[in-house]
Amino acid sequence: MLCILFQKMKKTKRLIEKIAEPDNLRLAFWKAQKGKSYKSSVVQYRENLNHNLLELREQILAGQVKTGEYHYFKIYDPKEREICASAFDERVLHHALMNICHEYFDKFQIYDSYASRPGKGVHVGLKRAKKYTEKYQWFLKLDVRKYFASIEHQILQRQLEKRFSDRKLLYIFEQIISSYYSMPGKGLPIGNLASQYFANHYLGELDHFIKESLRCKAYVRYMDDMVIWHDDKSQLKELRDIVNEYVSSRLNCTLKPALLNKTTRGLSFCGYILHPNHIRLTQRSKKRYLRKMNDVQEQYNTGNWTEEKCQRHALPLIAFTRHADALGLRQAVLKELELKSGSDKL
């Protein structure tokens, strides 16, 4: 037991020095400014880059960092959400932390956790979910009500203390976590890198409970969207009650009403509907695809975007539909856009 504890302490100690290394801070700046290099906040930071990175290094080594400078705005795609964007210097801090801490978060994740992990993502998770949908007769879909807003700070901090032993690092995590709340002691902001890692980690213990204690062979999670497959409906009913109790008592969160259904009826997962023999887009995904493709065409017709910029926006949209049986949709949308483009020239 003491040997295991020593190994845990050894593998996570002195991370703060690695995080504060100049090369890591420069890498963090490069990642944080990617795609935003012409924003005024980025330009100002870059003009005094050496000074700003030195200041950040001193803050990290002291364990006292600037947090809480958030910019709030709403998005409506795929649903209405309030985004809480960190100030640019905080974005650099988050990247510096996760450049080094990523492997320790990632090692704790089970294989079938697919959010916020390089080499995983929506489409890898979709492929895995499709495999289970083909194999089993029933599925149980679970997700947490207002997930980011319901994450409890004290529980998250205790979880982090199990993974990391560097006290300064844990205190920096605590400063980031406590800089935002949806209600006292609860909530993570949607829109920053650290929140993605913390939120994904929060359900990690549940993943291990489902896989190792409940021995569920077919299980996939993408952030707070969870699916369990089985051939026995009654088994899934029992699992539903057990998982609900775990989430309520251990994580102080509430699950939405569970969906228990036959796989032949279709499983809605990450914007797709999975059937044993095919994959369709959800109605919301179809409407989003049509709306965004129309937006791209309008930007091109008005001359606001170059052809190259239009391609950069259109290709990911088309790629999303290619993971479903949606050839007819793509052809119909393309035909509609061609007709609109022709009428605009008349």
C-alpha positions in Angstrom: 0.0 0.0 0.0 2.8 2.4 0.9 4.6 1.5 -2.3 1.5 2.3 -4.4 1.1 5.6 -2.5 4.8 6.5 -3.1 4.5 5.8 -6.8 1.4 8.0 -7.1 3.2 10.9 -5.3 6.4 10.4 -7.4 4.6 10.5 -10.7 2.8 13.8 -10.0 5.3 15.8 -7.9 7.3 18.8 -9.2 4.9 19.3 -12.1 4.7 23.0 -11.3 8.3 23.5 -12.4 7.6 21.8 -15.7 4.5 23.9 -16.2 6.6 27.1 -15.6 9.4 26.2 -18.0 9.8 28.9 -20.6 9.5 26.5 -23.6 6.2 25.2 -22.2 4.9 28.8 -21.7 5.8 29.7 -25.3 4.0 26.6 -26.5 1.0 27.6 -24.4 1.0 31.1 -26.0 1.2 29.6 -29.5 -1.8 27.3 -28.8 -3.8 30.0 -27.1 -3.4 32.5 -30.0 -4.1 29.9 -32.8 -6.9 31.3 -35.0 -7.0 34.5 -33.0 -3.7 36.1 -33.8 -5.2 39.3 -35.1 -7.4 40.0 -32.0 -6.3 43.1 -30.1 -5.8 41.2 -26.8 -3.5 38.8 -28.6 -1.6 41.5 -30.4 -1.1 43.4 -27.1 0.1 40.3 -25.3 2.5 39.4 -28.2 4.0 42.9 -28.2 5.3 42.3 -24.7 5.6 38.5 -25.0 8.8 38.0 -23.0 7.6 40.2 -20.1 4.1 38.6 -20.1 5.5 35.0 -20.1 8.0 35.9 -17.3 5.2 37.4 -15.2 3.1 34.2 -15.8 6.1 32.1 -14.9 6.5 33.9 -11.6 2.8 33.6 -10.8 2.8 29.8 -11.5 5.9 29.2 -9.3 4.3 31.3 -6.5 1.1 29.4 -6.9 -0.9 32.7 -7.2 -2.5 33.3 -10.6 -4.9 35.7 -12.2 -8.4 34.3 -12.7 -12.0 35.3 -13.2 -11.7 37.8 -16.1 -14.5 36.4 -18.2 -16.4 37.6 -21.2 -19.9 36.3 -21.4 -22.0 35.8 -24.5 -24.7 33.4 -25.7 -24.7 31.0 -28.6 -27.7 29.3 -30.0 -26.1 26.3 -31.9 -26.9 23.6 -31.3 -28.9 25.0 -28.4 -28.9 28.2 -26.3 -25.9 28.3 -24.0 -24.0 31.0 -22.1 -20.3 30.9 -23.1 -17.8 32.2 -20.5 -14.6 33.1 -22.4 -11.4 33.6 -20.3 -9.2 36.6 -20.8 -6.3 35.9 -23.2 -3.6 35.7 -20.4 -5.8 33.1 -18.6 -6.1 31.1 -21.8 -2.3 30.9 -21.9 -2.3 29.8 -18.3 -4.8 27.0 -19.1 -2.8 25.7 -22.0 0.4 25.8 -19.9 -1.3 23.7 -17.3 -2.8 21.2 -19.6 0.3 20.8 -21.8 1.8 19.1 -18.8 -1.2 17.7 -16.9 -3.0 16.2 -19.9 -1.3 12.8 -19.5 -2.4 12.5 -15.9 -6.0 13.3 -16.7 -5.9 11.1 -19.7 -4.5 8.1 -17.8 -7.5 8.1 -15.5 -10.0 8.0 -18.4 -11.4 4.6 -19.5 -11.0 3.6 -23.1 -14.6 4.5 -24.0 -14.6 8.1 -22.8 -14.4 10.2 -26.0 -14.7 13.9 -25.1 -11.7 16.3 -24.9 -9.1 13.6 -25.7 -6.8 13.6 -28.7 -7.3 10.6 -30.9 -10.9 10.2 -29.6 -13.7 12.7 -30.3 -17.2 12.5 -31.7 -16.6 10.4 -34.7 -14.5 7.8 -33.0 -17.1 7.6 -30.3 -19.8 7.3 -32.9 -18.1 4.4 -34.5 -17.8 2.6 -31.2 -21.5 3.3 -30.4 -22.5 2.0 -33.8 -20.7 -1.3 -33.1 -22.6 -1.8 -29.8 -25.9 -0.8 -31.5 -25.3 -3.5 -34.1 -24.5 -6.1 -31.4 -27.1 -5.5 -28.7 -30.9 -5.4 -28.6 -31.5 -2.7 -26.0 -29.8 0.6 -25.0 -30.0 2.9 -21.9 -29.2 6.5 -22.5 -28.3 8.8 -19.6 -27.2 12.4 -19.3 -26.8 14.9 -16.5 -29.2 17.8 -16.2 -27.4 21.2 -16.6 -24.1 19.3 -16.3 -21.5 22.1 -16.2 -23.7 24.2 -13.9 -24.1 21.4 -11.4 -20.5 20.3 -10.9 -19.7 20.7 -7.2 -16.4 22.4 -6.5 -15.5 20.5 -3.3 -16.1 17.1 -4.9 -14.1 18.1 -8.0 -11.2 19.4 -5.8 -11.2 16.1 -3.8 -11.0 14.2 -7.1 -8.1 16.3 -8.3 -6.3 15.6 -5.0 -6.4 11.9 -5.7 -4.6 12.5 -9.0 -2.1 15.3 -8.2 0.1 15.7 -5.2 1.7 19.1 -6.0 0.1 21.5 -3.5 0.8 24.6 -5.6 -0.7 23.0 -8.7 -3.8 22.0 -6.6 -4.1 25.5 -5.3 -3.9 26.9 -8.9 -6.7 24.5 -9.9 -8.7 25.7 -6.9 -8.3 29.3 -7.9 -9.6 28.5 -11.4 -12.5 26.5 -10.1 -13.6 29.0 -7.5 -13.4 31.9 -10.0 -16.8 31.0 -11.4 -20.0 29.7 -10.0 -23.6 29.2 -11.2 -24.7 29.0 -7.6 -22.5 29.0 -4.5 -20.0 26.2 -4.6 -21.2 24.8 -7.9 -20.6 25.2 -11.6 -17.9 25.4 -14.3 -17.9 27.9 -17.1 -18.6 26.6 -20.6 -15.9 27.8 -23.0 -12.4 27.4 -21.5 -9.9 24.6 -21.7 -9.5 23.9 -18.0 -13.3 23.4 -17.7 -13.3 20.8 -20.4 -10.7 18.8 -18.6 -12.3 19.2 -15.2 -15.8 18.4 -16.5 -14.6 15.3 -18.3 -12.7 14.2 -15.2 -15.7 14.7 -12.9 -17.5 11.6 -14.3 -14.3 9.5 -14.5 -15.0 7.8 -11.2 -18.5 7.0 -12.4 -17.0 5.4 -15.6 -14.8 3.1 -13.5 -17.7 2.2 -11.3 -19.8 1.3 -14.4 -17.0 -0.7 -16.0 -15.4 -2.3 -13.0 -18.0 -2.6 -10.3 -21.1 -3.0 -12.5 -19.1 -4.9 -15.1 -20.8 -3.3 -18.1 -19.1 -4.5 -21.2 -20.8 -2.1 -23.7 -20.6 1.5 -22.4 -19.7 4.8 -24.1 -19.5 8.3 -22.7 -19.1 11.6 -24.5 -18.8 14.3 -21.7 -22.1 13.8 -19.9 -23.9 11.7 -22.5 -23.7 8.1 -21.5 -25.0 5.0 -23.2 -25.1 1.4 -21.9 -26.1 -1.5 -24.2 -27.4 -5.0 -23.2 -29.7 -7.8 -24.5 -31.6 -7.9 -21.2 -34.0 -5.0 -20.7 -34.4 -5.8 -17.0 -30.7 -5.6 -16.5 -30.7 -2.1 -17.9 -33.5 -1.1 -15.6 -31.5 -2.2 -12.6 -28.4 -0.3 -14.0 -30.5 2.8 -14.5 -31.4 2.9 -10.8 -27.9 2.1 -9.6 -26.3 4.8 -11.7 -28.9 7.3 -10.8 -28.2 6.7 -7.1 -24.4 7.0 -7.6 -24.7 10.3 -9.5 -27.0 11.7 -6.9 -25.2 10.6 -3.8 -21.5 10.7 -4.9 -21.5 13.6 -7.4 -24.5 15.6 -6.2 -25.9 15.9 -9.7 -29.3 14.9 -11.2 -29.8 12.8 -14.3 -32.5 13.6 -16.8 -35.2 11.0 -17.3 -33.4 8.0 -18.8 -34.2 6.6 -22.3 -34.5 2.9 -22.4 -35.4 1.5 -25.8 -34.7 -1.1 -28.5 -31.7 -0.4 -30.7 -33.9 -0.9 -33.8 -35.9 2.2 -32.7 -32.8 4.4 -33.1 -30.3 5.9 -30.6 -29.7 9.7 -30.7 -26.1 10.3 -30.0 -23.9 13.4 -30.7 -26.1 14.7 -33.5 -26.7 11.4 -35.2 -29.4 8.6 -34.9 -27.8 5.2 -34.8 -29.7 2.1 -36.1 -28.2 -1.4 -36.3 -27.9 -1.1 -40.1 -27.6 2.6 -40.8 -26.9 6.1 -39.3 -29.1 9.2 -39.9 -28.7 12.8 -38.9 -31.0 14.2 -36.3 -33.6 16.8 -37.4 -31.6 19.4 -35.5 -28.4 18.4 -37.3 -30.2 18.6 -40.7 -31.5 22.1 -40.0 -28.1 23.2 -38.7 -26.4 21.9 -41.9 -28.9 23.7 -44.1 -28.7 26.9 -42.2 -24.9 27.0 -42.1 -24.5 26.1 -45.7 -26.9 28.9 -46.6 -24.8 31.3 -44.5 -21.6 30.3 -46.3 -23.3 30.8 -49.7 -24.6 34.2 -48.6 -21.2 35.3 -47.5 -19.7 34.3 -50.8 -22.5 36.0 -52.9 -22.1 39.2 -51.0 -18.3 39.1 -51.3 -17.7 39.1 -47.6 -15.8 35.8 -47.8 -13.3 34.6 -50.3 -13.8 31.2 -52.0 -11.0 29.8 -49.8 -12.6 31.0 -46.6 -16.0 29.6 -47.7 -14.3 26.2 -48.3 -12.8 26.3 -44.8 -16.3 26.7 -43.3 -18.1 24.4 -45.7 -15.8 21.4 -45.6 -16.3 20.5 -41.8 -20.0 20.8 -42.3 -19.9 18.4 -45.2 -17.6 16.1 -43.3 -20.1 15.9 -40.4 -22.8 14.6 -42.8 -20.5 12.0 -44.4 -20.6 10.0 -41.1 -24.3 9.4 -41.8 -26.3 8.1 -44.7 -27.0 11.6 -45.9 -26.0 11.7 -49.6 -29.5 12.7 -50.6 -29.5 15.6 -48.1 -26.1 16.9 -49.4 -27.3 16.7 -53.0 -30.6 18.5 -52.2 -28.8 21.3 -50.3 -26.2 21.7 -53.1 -29.0 21.9 -55.7 -30.9 24.5 -53.6 -27.7 26.6 -53.2 -27.0 26.5 -56.9 -30.5 27.7 -57.6 -30.2 30.5 -55.1 -26.8 31.5 -56.5 -28.2 31.6 -60.0 -31.2 33.7 -59.0 -28.9 36.2 -57.2 -27.0 36.8 -60.4 -30.2 37.6 -62.4 
